[in-house]
Amino acid sequence: MIAQLGHVWKVEKSTERMTSFAGLPLLTELAHRSKLIRELDAVPGIWERQGKYGTSDYVMSLALTLIAGGESLEDTRLLREDGGLQGWLWKDLPAPNSLGDFLRRHGHRTISRLGRVNARQVRRLLARQRHRYLTLDIDSSLVEADKREAQKTYKGFDGYNPLLAWLDEPNVFLSGVFRPGNSSPQSHLRSLVGQCRRLLAQGVKLRLRSDSAGYNTSVMSYCAKHGIEFSITADLDAAVMASIEAIPDEKWQLVVRGEENFLLAETVHVIGSKSRHERLPAFRLIATKKLSGQLELFKNPIKHRAIIAELPETMSALEVLEHHNDRGRMEKAIDELKDGFGLDHLPCGQLMANAAFLQVCLIAYNLVQTFKSVALPKGWEKLEIKNLRFRLLCRAAKLVSHAGYLVTKLRDFAFFGVFEQARWAVLAPELAGACG
């Protein structure tokens, strides 16, 4: 039975070196070993004058606050004044208003440089994992915000519409463009695909997945030119519908998935071009049709869907469909970025300042994903950040100096062994060598 404390319960202040965030040093050590700290401090073009803080002090104090569960600039005060970590991990951290000034100093060039730092961290993680190919998902998300420069989105509220590039296999965000809320779905998409190709190491085989925003000749011709395989949700325009209706009845196969069933077929389709000098080849067209949930007067009871694809012929139509449907995993990653890493709580009124904040969110997210990959047991990579905080990062501890060592005194708990294993992993010489 849980006891009721009543009047025997008292609260007193203590001057002992204690922290509520005993797991954060695991991440700061990883940030040093992976050269994230050094690369952040090498980012030029932010300072009006050099102060006592480096770029890494600003970025990491904000990133660690987001990782620990904070959602605003004001929440950084808890880390800044933490009696255990202060004087151990840092002598001092920037005040919340200084962090706001830091974000507002950014322009297109410095935001791009922060993005390249993030991409280099991704490349180092990929070098350890060695994937045969990488699946690049590009999608946008709406962020509601009552800010001075926010624009009305297609859903009717004021906010922003960031476009994000996510790699499925390592579950990391390679890049992102912070767009006004009234941006068109296709805005910056083609340029972001090109940027992602350039950010990755030469020879990396890419497979692009996109919703219908990517269904345009600019994106598909770029992919065809640079050998990027793709699957893109096709618009059901007159040309696509004509290709679907031309499929013979005997070519349709019934697919039954539990309570869901639909017809599936494959044909080829040539995308129309606005220029006679830009001729695209015929691509695979994967089509499905099924009965809509409810029959309505004057509406077609058959619901069509089409995917335009340039994928190996060894992949069947069903395999292409399943591969494309796995785009849903990116939606989960975006939800994690927004709810778990603070992207839903934009700190500034200026577009460029919030664009810089997006890059900090991506750095924080990818640092945690790298930590899961290099330091945690198998199965922990599936944990969301809220689970990781509860199990490992936000643990109470007493910090003491003894015989030249800094000792973190934790009570024995269910995941003490995992904590100790992670400490050895981030200190391992081979980690520093792999991140060189």
C-alpha positions in Angstrom: 0.0 0.0 0.0 1.3 3.5 -0.8 1.8 5.5 2.4 0.3 8.9 3.1 3.1 11.2 4.3 1.0 14.0 5.8 2.7 16.4 8.2 5.8 14.2 8.7 6.8 15.2 5.1 9.3 18.1 4.9 11.4 19.7 2.1 14.9 21.1 2.7 17.5 22.6 0.4 20.8 20.8 0.1 24.2 22.0 -1.1 25.4 18.5 -2.0 26.3 17.9 -5.6 23.3 16.0 -6.9 21.7 15.9 -10.3 18.4 14.7 -11.8 20.0 14.1 -15.2 22.7 11.5 -14.5 22.4 10.1 -18.0 23.2 13.3 -19.9 27.0 12.9 -19.5 26.6 9.7 -21.7 25.4 12.0 -24.5 27.9 14.8 -24.0 30.8 12.3 -24.0 29.4 10.8 -27.2 29.1 14.3 -28.7 32.9 14.8 -28.0 33.9 11.4 -29.3 31.9 11.8 -32.5 33.5 15.3 -32.9 30.1 17.0 -32.8 31.3 19.5 -30.2 34.4 20.4 -32.3 32.5 20.8 -35.5 29.9 23.0 -33.9 32.6 25.3 -32.6 34.1 25.5 -36.1 30.9 26.9 -37.6 31.8 30.4 -38.7 29.6 33.4 -39.4 27.4 33.5 -36.3 29.2 35.9 -34.0 28.9 39.7 -33.9 31.8 39.4 -31.4 33.3 36.4 -29.7 32.0 36.0 -26.2 32.7 33.5 -23.4 30.4 30.8 -25.1 31.1 28.8 -28.2 28.6 27.6 -30.7 28.6 24.2 -29.1 27.6 25.8 -25.7 24.5 27.3 -27.3 23.5 24.3 -29.4 24.3 21.6 -26.9 22.6 23.3 -23.9 19.4 23.6 -26.0 19.8 20.1 -27.5 20.3 18.5 -24.1 17.3 20.4 -22.7 15.1 19.0 -25.5 16.5 15.5 -24.9 15.8 15.8 -21.1 12.2 16.8 -21.8 12.3 20.6 -21.9 10.2 22.4 -24.4 11.2 26.1 -24.2 14.2 28.3 -23.9 13.3 29.0 -20.3 13.6 25.2 -19.5 17.3 25.5 -20.2 17.6 27.2 -16.8 17.1 23.8 -15.1 20.3 22.4 -16.7 22.1 25.7 -16.2 21.5 25.6 -12.5 21.7 21.9 -11.9 23.8 21.5 -8.8 25.5 18.3 -9.9 26.3 18.9 -13.6 27.3 22.6 -13.1 31.0 22.7 -12.3 31.4 19.1 -13.6 30.2 19.1 -17.2 30.2 22.9 -17.5 31.1 25.9 -15.5 28.2 27.9 -16.9 25.7 27.7 -19.7 24.0 30.5 -21.7 21.0 32.1 -20.1 17.6 31.6 -21.9 17.6 35.2 -23.3 21.1 34.6 -24.7 19.9 31.4 -26.4 17.1 33.5 -28.1 19.7 36.0 -29.3 21.9 33.2 -30.6 19.0 31.8 -32.7 18.1 35.2 -34.0 21.6 35.8 -35.3 21.3 33.1 -37.9 20.9 33.6 -41.6 20.7 31.2 -44.6 24.4 30.6 -44.6 24.9 29.7 -41.0 21.7 27.5 -40.9 23.2 25.7 -43.9 26.4 25.2 -42.0 24.6 23.8 -39.0 22.8 21.4 -41.4 26.2 20.2 -42.7 27.4 19.5 -39.2 24.3 17.4 -38.7 24.8 15.6 -42.0 28.4 14.7 -41.1 27.2 13.1 -37.9 24.7 11.0 -40.0 27.5 10.0 -42.3 29.6 8.8 -39.4 26.8 6.7 -38.1 26.2 5.2 -41.6 29.9 4.3 -41.9 29.4 2.1 -38.8 26.2 0.5 -40.0 27.1 -0.1 -43.7 23.7 -0.4 -45.3 23.4 -1.8 -48.8 21.1 1.0 -49.8 19.3 3.8 -48.1 15.7 4.7 -48.3 15.1 8.5 -48.3 11.7 9.6 -47.2 10.7 13.3 -47.8 7.6 14.7 -46.2 6.3 17.9 -44.7 4.5 18.5 -41.4 2.5 21.5 -40.1 3.6 23.2 -36.9 1.0 25.5 -35.3 2.4 28.6 -33.9 1.1 32.0 -32.8 4.2 33.9 -34.0 4.7 37.2 -35.7 5.9 35.7 -39.1 3.7 32.7 -39.1 1.5 32.2 -42.2 -1.9 30.5 -42.6 -1.6 26.9 -43.5 -3.9 24.9 -45.7 -5.6 23.6 -42.5 -6.6 27.1 -41.6 -4.3 27.8 -38.6 -1.2 30.0 -38.5 2.1 28.2 -38.4 5.0 26.8 -40.4 5.4 23.9 -42.9 8.9 22.3 -42.5 10.0 19.9 -45.2 12.0 17.0 -43.7 14.4 14.4 -45.2 14.6 11.1 -43.2 16.6 8.0 -43.7 14.6 4.9 -42.9 17.2 2.3 -42.1 19.2 4.2 -39.5 16.2 6.3 -38.4 17.9 9.7 -38.6 17.0 13.0 -40.2 19.5 13.9 -42.9 18.3 17.4 -43.6 15.3 19.7 -43.4 14.0 23.0 -44.8 12.0 25.3 -42.6 9.2 26.8 -44.8 6.4 29.3 -44.2 3.0 27.8 -43.4 1.6 28.8 -46.8 4.3 27.1 -48.8 3.1 24.8 -51.7 3.7 21.0 -51.2 6.3 21.0 -54.0 8.3 23.9 -52.7 12.0 23.1 -52.1 11.3 19.4 -52.7 13.5 18.9 -55.8 16.4 21.0 -54.3 16.2 19.0 -51.0 16.5 15.7 -52.9 19.6 17.1 -54.6 21.0 18.3 -51.3 20.6 14.9 -49.7 22.4 13.2 -52.5 25.3 15.6 -52.1 25.4 15.3 -48.3 25.9 11.5 -48.5 29.1 9.7 -49.4 29.7 9.0 -53.0 28.5 5.6 -54.2 25.6 5.4 -51.7 22.5 3.9 -53.4 19.4 5.9 -52.7 15.7 5.0 -52.9 13.4 8.0 -52.6 9.8 7.7 -51.3 7.4 10.6 -51.5 3.8 11.5 -51.5 2.1 13.2 -54.5 4.2 16.3 -53.8 7.0 14.5 -55.6 4.9 13.6 -58.6 6.4 16.1 -61.0 8.9 15.9 -63.9 11.5 17.9 -62.1 11.9 15.4 -59.2 11.6 12.3 -61.4 14.0 13.5 -64.1 16.5 14.4 -61.4 16.2 10.9 -59.9 16.5 9.2 -63.4 19.6 11.3 -64.2 21.4 10.5 -61.0 20.4 6.8 -60.6 18.1 7.4 -57.6 15.4 4.7 -57.4 12.0 6.0 -56.3 8.4 5.3 -55.5 6.0 8.3 -55.6 2.3 8.5 -55.0 0.8 9.5 -58.4 -1.8 12.1 -59.0 -5.0 10.5 -60.4 -5.1 12.7 -63.4 -6.7 11.9 -66.7 -3.5 10.3 -68.1 -2.9 8.1 -65.0 -6.6 7.0 -64.9 -6.4 6.1 -68.6 -3.4 3.9 -68.0 -5.3 2.2 -65.1 -8.5 1.7 -67.1 -6.5 0.1 -69.9 -5.3 -2.7 -67.6 -7.1 -6.0 -68.7 -9.4 -7.5 -66.1 -7.4 -10.7 -65.9 -4.3 -8.7 -64.8 -5.9 -7.7 -61.6 -5.1 -9.9 -58.6 -7.0 -10.0 -55.3 -5.0 -9.2 -52.2 -6.5 -10.1 -48.8 -4.9 -8.7 -45.7 -7.0 -9.5 -42.6 -10.2 -7.5 -43.0 -8.7 -5.4 -45.8 -8.9 -6.6 -49.4 -8.2 -4.9 -52.7 -7.3 -5.5 -56.3 -3.7 -4.9 -57.4 -2.2 -4.6 -60.9 0.9 -3.2 -62.7 1.3 -1.4 -65.9 3.7 1.2 -67.4 3.1 4.9 -67.7 4.9 7.7 -69.4 4.9 11.1 -67.7 4.0 14.0 -69.9 6.6 16.7 -70.3 6.3 20.4 -70.7 9.4 20.6 -72.8 10.2 18.5 -75.9 13.8 18.5 -74.8 12.9 16.7 -71.5 11.6 13.2 -72.3 11.2 10.8 -69.4 11.2 7.0 -69.9 8.3 4.8 -69.1 8.0 4.0 -65.4 6.2 1.2 -63.5 2.7 2.1 -62.4 1.4 0.1 -59.5 -2.4 0.5 -59.1 -4.9 -0.6 -56.5 -8.6 -0.3 -56.3 -11.1 -1.2 -53.6 -14.6 -0.4 -52.5 -14.8 2.8 -50.5 -16.1 2.4 -46.9 -19.6 3.8 -47.7 -21.6 3.9 -50.9 -22.7 7.5 -51.7 -25.0 8.8 -54.4 -23.2 10.3 -57.4 -19.8 9.1 -56.2 -17.6 6.3 -57.6 -17.7 3.5 -55.1 -14.3 2.3 -56.3 -11.3 4.1 -54.6 -8.2 4.1 -56.8 -4.6 4.6 -55.8 -1.5 4.7 -58.0 2.3 4.6 -57.4 4.8 5.6 -60.0 8.0 3.7 -59.4 11.5 3.1 -60.7 12.5 0.1 -58.7 14.2 -3.2 -59.6 12.1 -5.6 -61.7 12.9 -8.3 -59.1 10.5 -6.5 -56.8 6.9 -7.6 -57.5 4.0 -5.1 -57.6 3.0 -6.2 -54.1 6.6 -5.7 -52.8 6.7 -2.2 -54.4 3.4 -1.4 -52.7 4.6 -2.6 -49.3 7.9 -0.7 -49.7 6.0 2.5 -50.5 3.5 2.0 -47.6 6.5 1.9 -45.2 6.5 5.6 -45.6 4.3 5.5 -42.5 7.4 5.0 -40.4 8.5 8.5 -41.2 5.2 9.9 -39.8 6.2 8.2 -36.5 9.6 9.8 -36.6 8.1 13.2 -37.3 5.7 12.8 -34.4 8.7 12.0 -32.2 10.6 15.0 -33.5 7.6 17.3 -32.7 6.4 15.8 -29.4 9.7 14.4 -28.0 12.3 16.9 -29.2 10.4 20.2 -29.0 9.7 21.0 -32.6 6.0 21.6 -31.8 7.1 24.5 -29.4 8.9 27.0 -31.6 10.7 29.6 -29.5 11.0 32.7 -31.7 8.9 35.0 -33.7 11.3 35.2 -36.7 11.3 32.6 -39.5 15.1 32.3 -39.6 15.5 31.9 -35.9 13.0 29.0 -35.9 14.8 27.6 -38.9 18.0 27.5 -36.7 15.9 25.9 -34.0 14.9 23.1 -36.4 18.5 22.3 -37.0 19.1 22.0 -33.3 16.1 19.6 -33.0 17.6 17.5 -35.8 21.0 17.4 -34.1 19.4 16.4 -30.8 17.3 13.7 -32.4 20.2 12.2 -34.4 22.5 12.3 -31.3 20.0 10.1 -29.4 19.7 7.7 -32.4 23.5 7.4 -32.6 23.6 6.8 -28.8 21.0 4.0 -29.2 23.1 2.5 -32.0 26.5 2.5 -30.5 25.8 2.2 -26.7 22.6 0.5 -25.9 21.5 -3.2 -26.1 19.6 -4.7 -29.0 16.0 -3.8 -28.8 16.5 -0.4 -27.2 16.7 1.3 -30.6 12.9 1.0 -30.7 12.4 3.0 -27.5 11.0 6.5 -27.8 12.8 9.4 -26.1 10.2 9.5 -23.3 11.0 5.8 -22.5 14.8 6.5 -22.6 14.4 9.4 -20.2 12.4 7.3 -17.7 14.8 4.3 -17.9 18.2 5.9 -18.2 18.7 9.6 -18.8 16.8 11.3 -16.1 18.1 9.4 -13.1 19.0 11.0 -9.7 22.6 10.7 -8.7 25.2 12.1 -6.3 28.4 13.3 -7.8 31.7 13.1 -5.9 35.4 13.4 -6.6 37.6 10.5 -5.4 41.2 9.7 -6.1 41.3 11.8 -9.2 38.0 10.3 -10.6 34.6 11.8 -10.9 32.1 9.3 -9.5 28.4 9.1 -10.3 26.7 7.5 -7.4 23.5 5.8 -8.5 21.2 3.6 -6.5 21.1 0.1 -7.9 18.1 0.1 -10.3 16.7 -2.2 -13.0 18.9 -0.8 -15.8 22.1 0.0 -13.9 23.9 -2.6 -16.0 22.7 -0.9 -19.2 23.9 2.5 -17.8 27.4 1.0 -17.1 27.5 -0.7 -20.5 26.6 2.6 -22.2 29.4 4.4 -20.3 32.0 2.0 -21.5 30.6 2.1 -25.0 31.0 5.9 -25.3 34.4 5.8 -23.8 35.7 3.0 -26.1 38.7 3.9 -28.2 37.2 2.2 -31.2 34.3 4.6 -31.1 36.6 7.6 -31.4 38.5 5.9 -34.2 35.3 5.1 -36.1 34.2 8.7 -35.8 37.4 10.2 -37.0 
